[in-house]
């Protein structure tokens, strides 16, 4: 069974040929999604800090006004999950500017 992630039916992603039939479009998940605890450990912050970022919504801006407060996240079975490539892309925006 291949890993796949259910997306909204109006998603631009087509269902992958190797994914089981589902009523919604699917995209492959190359790396396992990570949890709030995993991300907190990766960033050396408290899990509550990550939860607070997410509680402000996916479009929340950081205090610098130029970057997103949190990486893109999704809810899977009611749990917040992050895709590693999304986290890496978000981290690239956090490079200090002199």
MARBALO-672817 format. One line per field, with one value per atom (N, C-alpha, C): residue number from 1; y, z, x. Coordinates in pm, whole numbers, plus 50000, padded with zeros to 5 digits. Atoms other than C-alpha are relative to their C-alpha. Layout:
<sites>
i	NUM|...
Y	Y|...
Z	Z|...
X	X|...
</sites>
This chain:
<sites>
i	1|1|1|2|2|2|3|3|3|4|4|4|5|5|5|6|6|6|7|7|7|8|8|8|9|9|9|10|10|10|11|11|11|12|12|12|13|13|13|14|14|14|15|15|15|16|16|16|17|17|17|18|18|18|19|19|19|20|20|20|21|21|21|22|22|22|23|23|23|24|24|24|25|25|25|26|26|26|27|27|27|28|28|28|29|29|29|30|30|30|31|31|31|32|32|32|33|33|33|34|34|34|35|35|35|36|36|36|37|37|37|38|38|38|39|39|39|40|40|40|41|41|41|42|42|42|43|43|43|44|44|44|45|45|45|46|46|46|47|47|47|48|48|48|49|49|49|50|50|50|51|51|51|52|52|52|53|53|53|54|54|54|55|55|55|56|56|56|57|57|57|58|58|58|59|59|59|60|60|60|61|61|61|62|62|62|63|63|63|64|64|64|65|65|65|66|66|66|67|67|67|68|68|68|69|69|69|70|70|70|71|71|71|72|72|72|73|73|73|74|74|74|75|75|75|76|76|76|77|77|77|78|78|78|79|79|79|80|80|80|81|81|81|82|82|82|83|83|83|84|84|84|85|85|85|86|86|86|87|87|87|88|88|88|89|89|89|90|90|90|91|91|91|92|92|92|93|93|93|94|94|94|95|95|95|96|96|96|97|97|97|98|98|98
Y	49883|50000|50124|49880|50334|50106|49887|50640|50103|49891|50909|50091|49899|51223|50049|49952|51316|50152|49856|51662|50035|49952|51872|49964|50040|51762|50102|49900|52091|50025|49987|52045|49988|50007|52092|49867|50126|51753|49890|50114|51451|49880|50121|51116|49922|50075|50913|49862|50129|50590|49885|50111|50371|50012|49981|50512|49925|50065|50320|50101|49911|50464|50068|49927|50732|50108|49900|50988|50137|49872|51270|49981|50008|51351|49965|50042|51211|50043|49972|51309|49908|50087|51092|50075|49944|51152|49928|50060|51092|49974|50014|51141|50001|49997|51072|50141|49871|51375|49998|49994|51496|50070|49948|51587|50132|49879|51898|49973|50034|51722|49984|50017|51626|50136|49868|51984|50079|49930|52124|49952|50055|51891|50047|49956|51982|50145|49857|52355|50040|49974|52326|50105|49916|52496|49907|50079|52380|49963|50036|52188|50103|49897|52454|50121|49890|52716|49969|50040|52525|50005|49996|52485|50144|49858|52861|50059|49952|52935|49953|50057|52703|50055|49944|52843|50135|49870|53176|49988|50024|53019|49990|50024|52926|50126|49877|53283|50102|49908|53439|50042|49947|53662|50011|49986|53667|50148|49860|53985|50086|49920|54088|50052|49955|54131|49955|50043|53966|49851|50145|53594|49941|50071|53343|49959|50037|53268|49850|50145|52894|49936|50072|52638|49952|50055|52504|49875|50119|52247|49951|50059|52017|49922|50083|51837|49861|50139|51458|49932|50061|51286|50089|49904|51601|50039|49970|51616|50089|49913|51889|49921|50068|51748|50093|49918|51902|49910|50070|51794|50056|49953|51811|50099|49900|51986|50138|49872|52255|50068|49943|52302|50054|49952|52327|50130|49877|52588|50117|49895|52786|50045|49965|52769|50088|49917|52916|50147|49861|53227|50066|49950|53262|50038|49963|53340|50147|49862|53653|50091|49899|53962|50111|49896|54210|50139
Z	50000|50000|50000|50007|49901|50096|49919|50122|49910|50075|49998|50097|49916|50136|49931|50058|50077|49993|50021|49935|49972|50031|49884|49856|50135|49574|49892|50101|49399|49990|50005|49449|49856|50134|49142|49978|50012|49212|49951|50048|49023|50089|49922|49190|49940|50049|49166|49956|50051|48964|50098|49908|49242|50131|49877|49514|49990|50004|49612|49963|50039|49474|50124|49888|49699|49942|50053|49665|49983|50009|49693|49924|50068|49496|50102|49912|49638|49942|50043|49625|50078|49927|49718|50114|49889|50047|49999|50011|49992|50136|49865|50356|50097|49903|50658|50054|49938|50796|50143|49864|51127|50091|49900|51445|50058|49926|51660|50083|49917|51893|49916|50089|51603|49956|50045|51473|50114|49884|51821|50030|49975|51870|49892|50113|51524|50019|49987|51603|50139|49862|51972|50066|49932|52089|50070|49929|52316|49906|50081|52157|50012|49984|52303|49910|50090|52098|49859|50134|51777|49995|49996|51881|49996|50001|51947|49860|50138|51600|49915|50083|51442|50035|49957|51649|49935|50065|51477|49852|50137|51141|49903|50098|50830|49932|50066|50703|50098|49899|51028|49964|50032|50978|50127|49890|51199|50037|49959|51396|49901|50097|51121|49887|50102|50892|49859|50133|50603|49977|50014|50672|50075|49933|50777|50140|49862|51147|50012|49989|51092|49863|50128|50822|49966|50045|50617|50083|49923|50821|49954|50034|50777|50120|49896|51002|49942|50038|50975|50121|49889|51189|50124|49890|51402|50059|49948|51459|49901|50085|51326|49950|50062|51084|49902|50088|50883|49901|50102|50561|50005|49987|50586|49892|50100|50249|50024|49966|50359|50113|49887|50685|49951|50053|50498|49922|50077|50260|50093|49903|50555|50072|49933|50730|49912|50092|50419|50005|49990|50466|50130|49868|50821|50009|50000|50718|50041|49952|50901|49889|50099|50684|50074|49933|50781|49960
X	50084|50000|50089|49917|50149|49947|50042|50143|49938|50061|49909|49929|50061|49755|49875|50125|49393|50001|50009|49347|49854|50133|49037|49965|50037|48840|50035|49967|48913|50150|49856|49287|50048|49942|49505|50072|49930|49664|49906|50079|49539|50027|49979|49495|50117|49885|49812|49954|50044|49785|50018|49976|49927|49923|50076|49703|49867|50130|49391|49893|50108|49071|49944|50060|48932|49910|50092|48653|50065|49930|48908|50130|49870|49220|50108|49893|49541|50133|49864|49906|50093|49909|50203|50069|49924|50378|50135|49869|50749|50063|49945|50845|49882|50111|50625|49978|50032|50446|50051|49948|50583|49899|50093|50398|50050|49962|50401|50125|49885|50646|50127|49885|50874|50054|49957|50881|50063|49945|50939|50141|49867|51235|50098|49917|51373|50045|49971|51354|50049|49958|51450|49911|50099|51131|49902|50100|50851|49885|50117|50560|49887|50103|50328|50026|49967|50513|49951|50046|50441|49847|50147|50075|49948|50040|50049|50014|49984|50189|49883|50106|49934|49863|50129|49646|49973|50018|49707|49966|50042|49630|50116|49894|49824|50053|49956|49848|50060|49947|49975|50142|49868|50277|50083|49906|50584|50012|49986|50663|50080|49923|50908|49912|50093|50605|50035|49956|50790|49985|50003|50768|49882|50109|50505|50044|49972|50483|50029|49984|50457|50011|49997|50527|49860|50127|50240|49971|50037|50049|49864|50128|49755|49948|50059|49515|49976|50021|49519|49935|50075|49257|50001|50006|49238|50134|49866|49613|50076|49919|49844|50121|49886|50102|50070|49916|50385|50072|49923|50552|50142|49860|50933|50041|49962|50981|49938|50063|50731|50075|49925|50923|50134|49871|51254|49984|50026|51108|49972|50030|50972|50128|49875|51309|50089|49920|51475|49956|50047|51257|50046|49961|51389|50148|49860|51747|50011|49983|51864|50049|49960|51894|50072|49922|52166|49955
</sites>
